[in-house]
Amino acid sequence: MLTLHHNEMSTCSQKVRLTLAEKNLEWQSIHLKLREGEQFDPHYLRLNPRGVVPTLLHDDRVIRESSVILEYLDEVFPEPSLCPDDPVVRATMRLWTKQFDEDLQTSTAIVSMCIAFRHQFLEKSSDEMETYLQKLPTPARRKGMMSLIESGTSLPQFETAIRRYDTLFTDMEVALTHDQWLTGDTYSLADISYTPYLARFEHLHLLGMLDSRPRLRDWYERVKQRPSYRTAMTQWESPAYFELYNTKAPQEWRRVQAILQG
């Protein structure tokens, strides 16, 4: 039995759900409300000491970290394969997915929090905010969270994160010059891994960054047409999140444009 601890709008959860959908696997859902701190409950921390989602349970085995979960699912359930057969191309796929563990996931969290999610926390009372912060496992995470909430898009790290994505989108555009997918002619875990992040930029009204990248925009439209997109993403979309995105995000586009223009 497969059991997934996840969140509906978590990008890391989304890419695992995409993989499950592409392989047509049945799984049990355990949904965690991240803004209420359910990921820090003692029971969950025993499964995932970092207090992040997703976590996959396969019978009595615990698999953590989304990139690791994707490769685990592809190895244990090999049909249809989502990894290229050629070892060199497979290495290229891993170079794409490796970037999330290096800095892209952090950049995504910064952009999302500074533009939208900070407003959820600003609505909390001081007691509610203190209760949430105390659930964070380290002083560094508490301090970082408060900086994001208080400063928003004026935070220097926000500019760094936007520039990181600007570089990434250029790299993706180049990779798609002669190929249909990021690793050639085969849809792979690399394409799955990046789909939720393009969706997040769409939700944050930042897809203007693709105006000079027609191949990447075409790639994004094609991944959205796959049946797995509806199963893993559209069906899990939260109206409350979209109200937040649509209310808070549009006015930040000018700030992003100013960063990109230099």
For each residue, the residues with C-beta under 8 A, 3 or more apart:
1: 28 57 58 59
2: 20 25 26 27 28 56 57 58
3: 27 28 29 30 56 57
4: 13 16 17 20 27 28 29 30 54 55 56 57
5: 30 32 44 47 48 53 54 55 56 57
6: 10 13 16 17 29 30 31 32 53 54
7: 10 13 31 32 33 34 53 54
8: 13 31 236 237 238 241
9: 14 236 237 238 241
10: 6 7 13 14 34 53 54
11: 14 15 105 108 196 197 199 200
12: 15 16 52 53 54 66 105 196
13: 4 6 7 8 10 16 17 53 54 66
14: 9 10 11 17 18 195 196 199 232 233 236
15: 11 12 18 19 66 70 192 193 195 196
16: 4 6 12 13 19 20 54 56 66 69 70 73
17: 4 6 13 14 20 21 231 232 233 236
18: 14 15 21 22 192 195 196 228 229 232 233
19: 15 16 22 23 69 70 73 74 82 189 192
20: 2 4 16 17 23 25 27 73 232
21: 17 18 24 25 227 228 231 232
22: 18 19 80 82 192 226 228
23: 19 20 73 74 77 79 80 82
24: 21
25: 2 20 21 73 77
26: 2
27: 2 3 4 20
28: 1 2 3 4
29: 3 4 6
30: 3 4 5 6
31: 6 7 8
32: 5 6 7 38 39 44 53
33: 7 36 37 38
34: 7 10 37 38 39 53
35: 117 120 121
36: 33
37: 33 34 40 41 131 132 135
38: 32 33 34 41 44
39: 32 34 44 48 51 52 53
40: 37 44 45 51 135 136 137
41: 37 38 44 45
42: 45 46
43: 46 47
44: 5 32 38 39 40 41 47 48 51 55
45: 40 41 42 48 49 51
46: 42 43 49
47: 5 43 44 55 57 62 64
48: 5 39 44 45 51 52 53 55 62 64
49: 45 46 137
50: 64 137
51: 39 40 44 45 48 135 136 137
52: 12 39 48
53: 5 6 7 10 12 13 32 34 39 48
54: 4 5 6 7 10 12 13 16 66 69
55: 4 5 44 47 48 62 63 64
56: 2 3 4 5 16 62 63 64 69 72 73
57: 1 2 3 4 5 47 60 61 62 63
58: 1 2 61 63 72 76
59: 1
60: 57
61: 57 58
62: 47 48 55 56 57
63: 55 56 57 58 68 69 72
64: 47 48 50 55 56 68 69
65: 68 69 101
66: 12 13 15 16 54 69 70 100
67: 70 71 97 98 100 101 193
68: 63 64 65 71 72
69: 16 19 54 56 63 64 65 66 72 73
70: 15 16 19 66 67 73 74 82 97 189 192 193
71: 67 68 74 75 83 189
72: 56 58 63 68 69 75 76
73: 16 19 20 23 25 56 69 70 76 77
74: 19 23 70 71 77 78 81 82 83 189
75: 71 72 78
76: 58 72 73
77: 23 25 73 74
78: 74 75 81
79: 23
80: 22 23
81: 74 78 85
82: 19 22 23 70 74 187 188 189 192
83: 71 74 90 93 188 189
84: 89 90 92 93 183 184 186 188
85: 81 89 90
86: 89 90
87: 90 91
88: 91 92
89: 84 85 86 92 93 183 184 186
90: 83 84 85 86 87 93 94 183
91: 87 88 94 95
92: 84 88 89 95 96 183 190
93: 83 84 89 90 96 97 182 183 188 189 190
94: 90 91 97 98
95: 91 92 98 99
96: 92 93 99 182 183 190 193 194
97: 67 70 93 94 100 189 190 193
98: 67 94 95 101 102
99: 95 96 102 103 104 168
100: 66 67 97 104 105 193
101: 65 67 98 105
102: 98 99
103: 99 106 107 164
104: 99 100 107 108 164 165 168 197
105: 11 12 100 101 108 109
106: 103 109 110 161
107: 103 104 110 111 160 161 164 165
108: 11 104 105 111 112 161 197 200
109: 105 106 112 113
110: 106 107 113 114 148 155 157 158 160 161
111: 107 108 114 115 158 161 162 165 200 201 204 206
112: 108 109 115 116 117 200 204
113: 109 110 116 117 118 145 148 149
114: 110 111 118 148 151 152 153 155 158
115: 111 112 118 152 153 204 248 249 252
116: 112 113 119 204 244 245 248 249
117: 35 112 113 120 121 244
118: 113 114 115 121 122 148 149 152
119: 116 122 123 244 248
120: 35 117 123 124 244
121: 35 117 118 124 129 132 145 149
122: 118 119 149
123: 119 120
124: 120 121 128 129 132
125: 128 129
126: 129 130
127: 130 131
128: 124 125 131 132
129: 121 124 125 126 132 133
130: 126 127 133 134
131: 37 127 128 134 135
132: 37 121 124 128 129 135 136
133: 129 130 136 142 145 146
134: 130 131 142
135: 37 40 51 131 132
136: 40 51 132 133 141 142 145
137: 40 49 50 51 141
138: 141 142
139: 142 143
140: 143 144
141: 136 137 138 144 145
142: 133 134 136 138 139 145 146
143: 139 140 146 147
144: 140 141 147 148
145: 113 121 133 136 141 142 148 149
146: 133 142 143 149 150
147: 143 144 150 151 155 157
148: 110 113 114 118 144 145 151 152 155 157
149: 113 118 121 122 145 146 152
150: 146 147
151: 114 147 148 154 155 158
152: 114 115 118 148 149 155 158
153: 114 115 158 252 255 256
154: 151 158
155: 110 114 147 148 151 152 158
156: 159 160
157: 110 147 148 160 161
158: 110 111 114 151 152 153 154 155 161 162
159: 156 162 163 259
160: 107 110 156 157 163 164
161: 106 107 108 110 111 157 158 164 165
162: 111 158 159 165 166 256 259 260
163: 159 160 166 167 259 260
164: 103 104 107 160 161 167 168
165: 104 107 111 161 162 168 169 201 209
166: 162 163 169 170 209 260
167: 163 164 170 171
168: 99 104 164 165 171 172
169: 165 166 172 173 209 210 213 216
170: 166 167 173 174 213
171: 167 168 174 175
172: 168 169 175 176 182 194 213 216 219
173: 169 170 176 177 213 215 216
174: 170 171 177
175: 171 172 179 182
176: 172 173 179 180 181 182 215 216 218 219
177: 173 174 215
178:
179: 175 176 182 183 184 185
180: 176 184 185 222
181: 176 184 185 186 187 188 190 191 219
182: 93 96 172 175 176 179 188 190 191 194 219
183: 84 89 90 92 93 96 179 186 188 190 191
184: 84 89 179 180 181
185: 179 180 181
186: 84 89 181 183
187: 82 181 191 192 226
188: 82 83 84 93 181 182 183 191 192
189: 19 70 71 74 82 83 93 97 192 193
190: 92 93 96 97 181 182 183 193 194
191: 181 182 183 187 188 194 195 219 223
192: 15 18 19 22 70 82 187 188 189 195
193: 15 67 70 96 97 100 189 190 196
194: 96 172 182 190 191 197 198
195: 14 15 18 191 192 198 199 220 223 224 229 233
196: 11 12 14 15 18 193 199 200 233
197: 11 104 108 194 200 201
198: 194 195 201 202 207 216 220 223
199: 11 14 195 196 202 203 224 233
200: 11 108 111 112 196 197 203 204
201: 111 165 197 198 204 206 207 209
202: 198 199 205 206 207 220
203: 199 200 241 242 245 249
204: 111 112 115 116 200 201 245 249 252
205: 202 208 245 246 249 250 252 253
206: 111 201 202 209 249 253 256
207: 198 201 202 210 217
208: 205 211 253 256 257
209: 165 166 169 201 206 213 256 260
210: 169 207 213 214 216 217 220
211: 208
212:
213: 169 170 172 173 209 210 216 217
214: 210 217 218
215: 173 176 177 218 219
216: 169 172 173 176 198 210 213 219 220
217: 207 210 213 214 220 221
218: 176 214 215 221 222
219: 172 176 181 182 191 215 216 222 223
220: 195 198 202 210 216 217 223 224
221: 217 218 224 225
222: 180 218 219 225 226
223: 191 195 198 219 220 226 229
224: 195 199 220 221 229
225: 221 222 229
226: 22 187 222 223 229
227: 21 230 231
228: 18 21 22 231 232
229: 18 195 223 224 225 226 232 233 234
230: 227 233 234 235
231: 17 21 227 228 234 235
232: 14 17 18 20 21 228 229 235 236
233: 14 17 18 195 196 199 229 230 236 237
234: 229 230 231 237
235: 230 231 232
236: 8 9 14 17 232 233
237: 8 9 233 234 241 242
238: 8 9 241 242
239: 242 243
240: 243 244
241: 8 9 203 237 238 244 245
242: 203 237 238 239 245 246
243: 239 240 246 247
244: 116 117 119 120 240 241 247 248
245: 116 203 204 205 241 242 248 249
246: 205 242 243 249 250
247: 243 244
248: 115 116 119 244 245 251 252
249: 115 116 203 204 205 206 245 246 252 253
250: 205 246 253
251: 248 254
252: 115 153 204 205 248 249 255 256
253: 205 206 208 249 250 256 257
254: 251 257 258
255: 153 252 258 259
256: 153 162 206 208 209 252 253 259 260
257: 208 253 254 260 261
258: 254 255 261 262
259: 159 162 163 255 256 262
260: 162 163 166 209 256 257
261: 257 258
262: 258 259
